[in-house]
C-alpha cells in the first residue's frame, strides 16, 4: 500500500490524505477551532503551516544568533527537503507569471554577476539566492500548495517578537546599563572564520551580534537598537508591520498594547524613513476604514473640512507648514553625517544613470562616495536606484513585470486578505527610494501573500412557513 500518495495541485498545504494525518506534523489539527485558551494560543488548533510560520517568526532571536543572512535560504531548503522526503515530490504546479518573472530576474542577476565579476567567489551568487532565489521558491511553493495563514496566528507571532524586544530593552537598559562592547560574530560567521568586526565594512552587517550601538544616541538620549535583526531599519520595518497587523485586530486591548510597544521600539531603532512613512500609511488605513464604516459621503465631508481649515485659514496654514518643515529638518539633522552621505550617494547614482545609461547593468555597486566607507557606494542605499544601476533597464523591466503581476494577483484574491498586507506593501514602496532591502523584506512579501482572515460561516435561515391569508 502506498504510504505517500500524491497530492493534487488543488490540495492545500494542510489538507493531507486521511491515512497520513496521524503521522504528518503538517496535518489538519483535530478537534475544536478555538485558537486561544486563557490568553495562550492552543498549539493543537494550528495547522501545520501555521505552526511552521509561527515558529519561524517567534524564533527570530535564534535566527539572529545563527545568521539572518543565511536563515531564509536554510529554512526554504529545509521546507523543500521535508516535503520531498515525506511525499516523494514537491507538488509544484505550473508557475504563475509572477513566479516566472521573478525566476528570470534572479537568473539574469546571477548571469550578469558572473559576466561582470568573473574572478569573484561564490559569495555574490549566494547573496542573490538568499534575496531573490528564496523569494522565488517560496512564492512558487505557496501558490502551488495554496498555503494560507490566519491573521490571528501572524498577530500572535509578531506580538511575541515585540514582547521579546521589549524585555531585551528593559534588560539591556536597566540591568546591564547599555555598556560599550565589541560585537561578537554569529554562528555562521564563526564557522566561516569571519571574526573581526570592522564597522566601516560590509561584513559588519549580518555577520555580527550587534543588538545596539552605544555610540549612537537619539531623542532623549536613547541608544539606537537593532534588536534581533541585521539593521535598525529592518527592525523598524518588522515593528511597523506589527503596528499594521494590530490595527486589523478586533481585540482593542491586544491591539493597543502591540501598537504602543511597537511604536516605542520604532523610536529606539531610530530609522528615519519609517518615522516618516508609517504615519502616512496609518492615515491611509484610517481613510479606508472610515470610508467603509461611515460611508464615502462622511469621509469626503471630513476631508473637505480638513482641507478648508488647513488651506483657507492663514494662521493654520503657516503653523502647519512650519511644523512640517521643522519635522523634516529635525529628522534630517538626526545623524547628519549619514544624511549627507546618503545625499551624495543618490546624486552620484542618478548622475551615473543619466550619463551612462545602464542598459544591461553593472551587477555590483560602484565606487565609494566616502573613501574607506564600504556602505557608501554608488548604487546603494536605495532599492529603486540600486535596482536600475545594478540590474540595468533590462533587469528592471523584468522586476516590474513581476511586481505588476504579483500586485494584480493579490488584488484578484483580495476577498479574504487583511488590509495590513496591502498597507505593508505600501510602506515598503514608500521606503524603497531611500532604503536598500534585504532577504527579510522578501520574506515579508511572501507573508503578505499567505495571510488571510477566515470568513464567518453564515447561519442557515430558519424555515419560514407560508403566510396564511385570512
N, C-alpha and C positions, 0 to 999 in steps of 0.2 A: 504493500500500500504506500502511495506517495505521501510522505510526511510534509513535503514542502510544495503544495500546489501553487500554480501560477496565480498571480494577482492581476486582475483585469485592469485596464487603464482607467476605468471609471471608479475603481475602488479607492477609497481614501486611505490615508496612512494608517489609521487606527481600525479600519474595517477589515480585519483579517478573517480568514476562513474559521469556521466554528471549531474544527479539530485542532487549530493552532492556538486558540485563545488561552489554554491552560498553561502553556509553556512559553508564550510570547510576551515579553515585557512591554510590547507596544500594543497589546490587545485592548479592546474596549473594557473599561472597568465595570464590574458587575455590581449592581445594587445602588440605588439612591443617586439623585442628581444634586443633592445639597453640597455646595462647594466648600462651605466653611462650617466649622463647629467650634463654638466657644472662642471665636476670634481667630482660630487657626485653620489653615487650609487642610482639607481632607485629601491625603495622597491617593486614596482609593477612588476618589471622584474624578481624578485627572486621567485623560487619555495618555497613551504612550508618547505622542508627540508633545503634549503639554508638559509632561514630566521632563522630557529632554530639553525643551526650550526653557522651562522654568529653572532647571538646574544650571543650564548654560549661563543664564543671567545672574542668578544668585551667587554662583561661584566666581564672580568677577575678580575678587582678590586672589583666588588661586591661579587664574589665567595670568594675572599681572605678575605673580611670583614666578610662574613658568616662563612666559613671554607672550605678550599680546600680539607681537609681530607674527608669530607662528601659529598661535592657537586657532584662529579661524580656519587655516588650512588643515591643521591636525584634526579638528572636530569634523570638518567636511569629509576627510578621508576615512575617519573612524565611522561616521554615519554610513557612508557608502559600503565600507567593508562589512559592517554588521548586516546591512540589507542583502548584500551579495552572499554572505555565508548563510544567512537564515533562509533566504528564498531562492538561492541559486541564480538570481537575476536582479537587475536594478529596477526593472519595471518602468523604464523611461519611455514616454510616449514621443510622438513626433514633436520636435521642438517648435515652440511658437516663434513669432517674428522677433519679440524682444530677446529671446534666448539666442537666436541665430545672429542677430545684430551684435549682441554683446560678445558672443563667441568669435565673430570675425574681428571685432575691435581688439579683443585680447590677443588673438593670433597675430594681428597686424602690429601691435606694440612689441610683441616678442621678436618677430622677424626684423622690425625696424631697429630694435636694440642690438641684435646680433650684427646687423649691417653697419650701424653707426659706431658700435664699440666692439669690434671683433676680438680684441685681446682681453676683454673683461671676463671675470669669473662668473659663476652661476648666481651670484647674489642678486644682480639686477633682474634676472628672469624669475627667480624665486619671489622677489618683491612684486612683480607683475602678477604672478599666480596667486599670491596672497590677497592682492587687491581685487583683481578682475576675474581670475580663474575661479576663486571661491564663490564670488557672486554669481557667475555664470552657472556653475554646477548646482548651487543651491536653488537658484530660480528655476532651472530645468527640473530639478527634483520635486520641489514643492508644487509646481504646476502639474507635473505628471501624476503625483500621488494625491493631489488635491488636499494638501495639508492645511488645516485651519486651527487656530489657537484662540480660545476665548479671551476677550479683553480683560475680564476679571483676573485671569491667570497671569497675563502680562503685567497688569497693575500690581498684583501681589508681588511678583518677582522684582519689579522696579522699586516697590516700597521697601523690600528687604535690602536692596542695594543702597537706597537712600539712608536707611537706618544704619547700615554698616559704615557709611561715610560719616554720618553724624557722630557715631560712637568713636570712630577713629579720631575725628577732630577734637572731641572732648578729651580723649586720652592724650593726644599729642599736645594739646594746648595747656591743659591743667595738671597733667601728671608728669609728662616729660618736659614741659616748658618750651617746646619747639626749639631744641638746641641745634646748633650747626653740625652738619655731618657730611661725610663724603658718600655719595650713593654707591650701593653695592650692586654688582651685576646680578641679573636674574639667572634662572636655572639654565636656560639655553645659552646665554652669553658666557656663563661659566664653563659650560661644556665645550663651547667653541673657542675658548681662550681669550675672549674679549673682556678683560677685567680692569682696564684702565679707563677711568672716567675723565673725559675732556668736554667741558660744557659747550665749546665752540664747534664741535664736530658732530656730524650726523649720527654717529653711533651712540650719542648721549641720549637720544630719544628711542624708546622701545627696548633698549638693552640693559637698562639700569633701573633699580628700585628707587624712585625719587618721589616720595609722596607729597613733599612740599619743598619750596625753595625759601630758606630762611633769609636770604639776602634781598628778596623782593617783597615789599610791603605796599599795600594799597590803602583804601579808605579805612580810617580808624586804626591804622597800624596793623591791619590783618595781614598775616603771611599768605602768600599765594600758594594754593594747594593744587596738586594733581590727583590725589587720592589713588585709586587703583587702575588708572588708565595711563596712556602714553604721554598725554599732553593736557594742560589745563583746558584748552579749547575743546578737546574731545570729552573731557569730564563735564564741561558745561553743557555740551550738546546732549549728553546722556541725561543729565538732570533736567534739562529743558524738555526732553521727551517725557520725563516723569511728570512734569507740570501739565503738559498737554493731555497725557493719559488721565491724570487726576481730574481734569476739567470735564471729562466724559463720565465720571463715576456718579452714581446716584446717591451713594452714602456721603453726606456732606461732611461728617466728622473725619472720615478717612481722606476725602478729597482735600479738605482744608489743611490737614496735618501734612500730607505729602507736598502740597503746594508751598506751604510755609517753609518746611525743611529744605525743599529743593531750591527755593529762591535764595535762602541763606547760603547754601552750598555753591550756587552760581556766583554769589557775591564774593566768596572767598577764593573761588577759582580765578576771578579777575580776567575773564575773557570778554574783551570789549565788544566784539561783534555780537555775541549772544546777549549782552546787556542791551544793545540797541535793537536787535532783531526780534527777540522774544516778546517785548511789549506790542510790537506791530502784529505778530501772529496771534497773541491773546486778544487783541482788538478785533481781528478778523473773526476769531471764534465767537466773540460777543455779538458781532453784527449778524453772523449766520444764525446763531441760536435765537437771538431776538427776533429776527425775521421769521423763524419757524414758529415760535411760541406766541408772539403778539401780532404777527401778520406783517406783510410788506408795507402797508399804509402806516402803521405805528413806527416802523423803522425809518421810513422816508421822512416822517414828521420829526422824529428825533434828530436825524441828520440835518434837516432844514433849520431846526432851532439852533443846533451847534454851529452850523455854517454862518447863520445870521449873526450870532453873538460874537464869533471869533473874527469875522470879516467886516462887520458893519460898525462895531464899536471900537474906535481908535485905541482907547486905553487897553482893551483886552487884546487887540491885535499886536500892539507894541510889547505888552508884557509876555505874550506867548512867544513872539519872535525872539525876544531877549532870552527867555528860558531855553528855547531850542538851541540857540547859538551858544549859550553858556554850557549846556549839557554836552554839546558836540565838542567844544573846546576842552572841557574838563576830561572827557573820555579820551581825546587825542593826546592830552598832556600826561595822562597816566602812562608811565613807561615811555616817555617821549622819544628816547633813543630808538626803541623798537618801532615807533610810528614813523620816524624819519627814515629808517632802513627800509621799511615796507614801501614807503612812498617812492624811494629811489628804485626799488625792485620793480614796481609797477610801471614807472616811467621808462626804464630801460627795456623791460619786456615788451611794452607796447611799441617803443621805437624800433626794436628789433623786428617785430612782426610787420611793421609798416615798411621799413627799409629793405628787408629781405623776407618776403612772404614765404612762410614755411609750408609749401605745398605738401611735401612728404612728412616733414617734422624732424626735429633734432634728437628725439629719443631720450635725451638726458638734459638736465638743467645746464645753463650757460655759465659764464664767468661769474666770479664772486663780486658782489657790489662792494662789500667791505673786505679787504684783504685779510685772510686768516679766519673769516667767519663763514663756515660752510653752509649755514642755514640761509644766508643772504645771497642767493644766486639768481641770475636771470631765469625766469620761467618758474619760480616758486612762489609760495605764499598766496596763491590764487588758483583755485581749481579751474576757473574759466580760462584765464590767460595761460596757465600752465598746460592745459589740455591742447590749446591751439599751438603753443610753442613746441611742445614735445611730440604731440601726435600729428601735427600739421592739419591742413584743411581736409585732407582725405580721411585721417583718423577721426577728426572732429565730426565729419559728416556721418561716419559710422555710429559714433556715440549718439548723435542727435536722432538717428533712426531708432536706436534702442530706446532713448528717453521718451520720444513721442509715442512709440508703440507701447511702451510699458505704462505710461500715463493713460493711454487710451484703454488698455486692458483693465487698469484699476478703475477707470470711470465706468466701463461696461459692467463690472462686477461690484458696483458700489452699494448695492442694496443693503447689505449687512455689514459694511465696513464702518468703523467708528470715525468720527470727524478728526480725531487726533492723528490718524495715519496720514491724511491729506495735509494737515497743518504741519506735521513734521517734515514732509517733503517740501512744503513752502519755506519752512525755516532753513532747511539745507540749501534751497535755491537762493534765498536772500543772502545766505552766508558765503555762497560759493565764490563770489567776486573777491573776497578778502580772506579766504580760508582754503588751505590745502587739505584734502580729505585723506583718510586712512582706511584700512580694511574694516574698521569698526563701523564707519558710516555705511559701507556696503552691506554689512550685516543688518544695520538698522533698516536699510531699504528692503531687505527680504522680510524683516519682521513686520514692516508696514503692509507687506503683500499678503501675509497669512493671518493677521489679526482680524477678528470679526466679533460681532455682537449677536448672540443667539436670539432668534425671534421667538416671542412667547406664543405658545400654542393657543389659538383662539378656541374658546369653548363652543361646543356644538349648540346650535339654537334648539331650545326645547320645542317639543311638538305642540303646535297650536291647533286646537280643534276648529273646525269650520264655524263661522258665525251662524247663529240661528236667528233668523229673522222672524219676528212675531207679528 
